[in-house]
Amino acid sequence: MSPRRLIAMSRKEFIQIVRDPRSLLIALLMPVMQMVLLGYGVSLDAKNIPVYVYDQEGSQDSQALLKRFQASPYFDVRKTVNSYRDLRYAIDSDRCKLAIVIPFDFSRKLRDTGFAPVQVIVDGTDDNTANLSKGYARAVIARFSADVQHNWLQRQGMPIAASNGNISVDTRIWFNEDLESRNFIIPGIVALVMALVGALLTSLTIAREWERGTMEQLLSTPITPSEVMLGKLIPYFMVGMADAALCLMMSVWWFGVPFRGTLASFFTTTALFLIVILGIGFMISVAIRNQLGASMIALLVTLMPTSLLSGYAFPIDQMPAAVRAITYLVYSRYYVTILKAIYLKGVGVKALGAEMTALAVYAAVIGLLATRAFRKTLD
Amino acid sequence: MEPEIAVEGLSKRFGPVSAVDCLSFAVNRGEIFGLVGPDGAGKTTTMRMLAGVMSCDGGRMKVAGHDVAANAEAVKGSISYMPQRFGLYEDLTVDENIRFYADLFGVARTERRERGAMLLKAAGMTEFRDRLAGKLSGGMKQKLGLICALIHRPRVLLLDEPTTGVDPVSRREFWQVLYSLLAQGVTIIISTAYLDEAERCSRLALLHKGRLLLCDTPENLKKRMPGATVVVSSPQARDLRELLAGAEGVSTVILVGAGLHLVVDDADRRVPELKARIQSAGIAFDEITASEPAIEDLFVAYVQGR
């Protein structure tokens, strides 16, 4: 390996990145766009769920219950309607995700029997939001009925403690205290950005030489295949690391995601992940000699598994067993796990031994395969 | 003296097609050796194999003391290859391209500067050194290609149709550079579609369908030419061709620029005959004379003879 040829190759590649508007756009603008779009767009939290109300009674009691919904940050009571037909229309036209129907005998039943049914209709098309809003609605109503019961007992002059039971659950959530789905998702987006930018840029690098006809002359020089590979990947590695720093800064300073780990562990794992991604991109570029085809395949084998099977947004332990088994083959799974742990738990590299090892093995294997992928011949 | 380039029984197949078929020739040091032939004759494939960028299916190649068929990488430091298609980076400047190739061949920095400046000056390109290669004219691109190829003082220069699409002035300058290299002992193999260029080579190999038809100096090749050549210049060359094809004593009619080359059995006898025939047909023509046969005529005569 000649350092001189390596540097020459890297310098040439770097100049080409800087002078190619498309590469620059991918390298600089893509990470920011991804972070903003996914950071804001992908939220698994249900807040301000739009609610329509059909209050058949219109009594003080029914209004008291509705006030609880209005006070909750999870619900946004939009409108009161006067028929089931209107409710149905509201749900059909996506004006509300949840509807509350209070029957005409609500307060009478509550007074006489202490038990009054309320109907909650949930739009089940989006099961995640449906589940969440069902849970939140149940909690609001449970709280209301506990208060009603409490008042009733008080008025009867009965001891209050008896009604509440003796065991209370006091839940404490670790690592993502506010249960913000953004804190859970954004560390994973870093992996997505790395996969997208790294694979897209490197998939073009060899294909471009073939397409523009510069490969033939390059092959006639004494440069070795490993010099071609390393020389070409070093600039993209630096771009990738810079993008990682950019993502880190955006996630912490813009989105306010806690970063509890060390920079060293963040950049070490990112470096390993980049080696895997760049190696894959390079091999694709070697195999497919045109830029368009290479970039399509690169997206298919890097971005797809990273967005679907890495657990960045869709938890792996909720997947069917067969799919879960496949995720062990997806290199981004390890990176996403490590990233989340570094961000939210602040654990060091040691606690993540298994994942780190898996990622390192991947990097070594892909690196080795990539070195052998490129052959200095036209046939 | 051992030849600088020795090719023996070189073969290359692409599926059922035999691109190069048992080719043998030798080139001495300081020679400029021309490969000529129509498209598909195997010129580019031969060049690629000699440059070590394509494997061969059989035969032996020895270039600058290295066995290319056995170890293609070893020869690469001693040769320069200019592919048919412009192979430099259009998004790099003239200087950046020169530096890139100098670094790949391990040229020392001071030598690169001196030699680069000298080559740029000789090519009249000093003022364009900061221009992107993609913004150069066709002729200047070829000269830049040559500069990049010469920055490391190669022993052997392989040029695949280097002057295709280049204006005549640039072509002349290009050839001047080539002659000065020959004086320095560089060996050159050039393929060309311009047969007037072929006549400037010290020796020529005529290729057809991957096989070597003839290999000799341009003078000797012309001596083998059967019959004589008659040149007619006319603004209606196409009409003339129809008129004269198949005329008595005329074996070949070739359209060349604004005129025709005819191969005839006896020039002294046929020129007056042909002249009378053209005049009676009422086709305009400027001149009709017996002439030295060109390589082109020879080539067409040989290829048609097959």
Interface residues (C-beta under 8 A of the other chain):
Chain A: S2 R4 R5 I7 A8 M9 R11 K12 I15 Q16 R19 D20 R212 G213 T214 M215 E216 Q217 L218 L219 S220 T221 P222 I223 T224 K376 T377 L378 D379
Chain B: R48 A51 G52 V53 M54 S55 A72 E73 K76 G77 I79 S80 Y81 M82 P83 R85 F86 G87 L88 Y89 E90 D91 L92 E96 R99 F100 Y101 D103 L104 F105 G106
